[in-house]
Amino acid sequence: MRGIKIGSAFGIPIRLNWTFLIVLPLFAYLIGSQVGMIAEVMNETAGLGIDATAVASGTTPWVLGLSAVIGLFVGVLLHEFGHSLVAMRYGYEIESITLWLLGGLASFAEFPEDWRHEFWIAIAGPLVSVAVGIACYGVVLVAPVGSNAVLFVFGYLALLNIVLAVFNMLPAFPMDGGRVLRALLARNQPHAQATQRAASVGKVFAFLMGIFGLFTFQLLLIVLAFFVYIAASGEAQQTTLKAAFEDVTVGDVMTPREGLHTVTEDTSVGDLMSRMFEERHTGYPVLDGDELVGMVTLEDARSVREVERDAYRVDDVMVTDLVAVDPDADALTALQTMQEHGVGRLPVVDADGELVGLISRSDLMTAFNIIQTGGTPGVISGRRQQAGEEPRIL
C-alpha cells in the first residue's frame, strides 16, 4: 500500500494513498448534499436540537460535509494508532499507517502469532473508535444551545465512530472482528489452522456483504467485500506457506552448484535461446570462471530481435544488479524477496560471495507440495541425515 508521506507520530510514518484523495471530496459531497436529512434524523434519535434549515442553507452544507469527513478520517487514523501502539508495546514493528479508499491500514512488519497479542491488538482499534465516539458525544453535551454546526459535526462523528467500531467487529477476517476470531480459535489449535477457519468465515461474510451491496446499489460495500475476500485468501495462503516452510532453509530447497546450468558472458543470444529450448530452462547464472557476474532470462533474450541474436552476446542483455540470498536464509524469505523484486529465481551466494546454488519459484512450490503431501520438513531432513546425506527436500 503505497502513499505520500504526510508526517509521522510515535515513530510511525503516516501516508495518504491516491485513492484517499478521490474519496475525501466524494464523501464530503455526499454528506453535504444530505445535511438537512441527517440533521433531522439525529434530532429524532438523539434530540440534539439542530436547526435543520440553518445547516442546510448557503455554503454551510459543504463546509459541514468537509469538516465531518476530515473528522471521520481523523477517527480512522486514531483507530489505526490504537492497533499500532498496542502492537509496539508487544514488540512488533509498524512500517506505516496509510489512509486510503476504505479507511486506514496499519502495515505490520510481522503479524503476531501469539493469540493473546493478536486479540488485544485487534480489539484496541474498535475500543479507540468507541472512545472517540464517546468523546464526540461529550462535546455535543457541553456545546451551547444554537451552535448548530458543532452539534451536527460532533453528533455525526459520535455516531460514525460507534458504527465504525461495531462494523469492524464483524467476524470478517482480516477485519478486526475476524482477527479476534482467529485469536480465539488459536487458543487450542495451530495458528495456520485457526487462520484457515477464520478466513473461511471471512469469505462467507465477504460474499454476503457483496450481495447486500449489489442489491442496495452500494458500490463501496461491494469494493469492501472484494477486498475482504482477496485479503482473507492472501493471508490464509501466506500463513499456510509460513507453516509449511518452518525450519526450511534456502539450502534445503535450492538446486546446488553442481546441478546448475550456467552460461558465460561471451555466449551468443542465439545459442542461449537454443539452450533454453533444449534444456527447458528460462533463466541462467552467468559466470566468468567461477565468479557470478549476472543473470540472464528468457525475457532478456527476447529483447533482441531474432535476426540480431547471433550478433549479441549474453553480457549485452544480462542483469548485473543482482539480488542474492544466503543458503542459511529461510525459504519463505527467498519467496518474499522474489515477490518484492519481481523475479522468478535468485542466485544463492555464501558468506564468501561464491555461487553455491540457485533457487526458483518452481523449486519452492515443488518443496511446498512435497511437504503438504509427504510430511513435515523435519521428517524429510531427518531421513536424509540418517542416510548420511546433506539435509535437502529436493
Secondary structure, 3 states (H helix, E strand, C coil): CCCEEEEEECCEEEEECHHHHHHHHHHHHHHHCCHHHHHHHHHHHHCCCCCHHHHCCCCHHHHHHHHHHHHHHHHHHHHHHHHHHHHHHCCCCEEEEEEECCEEEEEECCCCCCHHHHHHHHHHHHHHHHHHHHHHHHHHHHCCCCCHHHHHHHHHHHHHHHHHHHHHCCCCCCCHHHHHHHHHHCCCCCHHHHHHHHHHHHHHHHHHHHHHHHHCCCHHHHHHHHHHHHHHHHHHHHHHHHHHCCCCEHHHHCEEHHHCCCEECCCEHHHHHHHHHHHCCCEEEEEECCEEEEEEEHHHHHCCCHHHCCCCEHHHHCECCCCCECCCCEHHHHHHHHHHHCCCEEEEECCCCCEEEEEEHHHHHHHHHHHHHHCCHHHHHHHHHHCCCCCCCC
